[in-house]
Amino acid sequence: MTQNSDPYENAVAERINGILKQEFDIDKYNVETKLRRRIVDESIEI
């Protein structure tokens, strides 16, 4: 998710992943990658 090895950027990326998993229950659904990506994209637009 990050382009370089900046520790701050990695922390931000990890936080975003945590929010998606906890708040939107992304990891609870057994769906294919395309659908999961669409769910994430729609969640970000909210």
Buried (B, 14 or more C-beta within 10 A) or exposed (E): EEEEEEEEEEEEEEEEBEEBEEEBEBEEEEEEEEEBEEBBEEEEEE
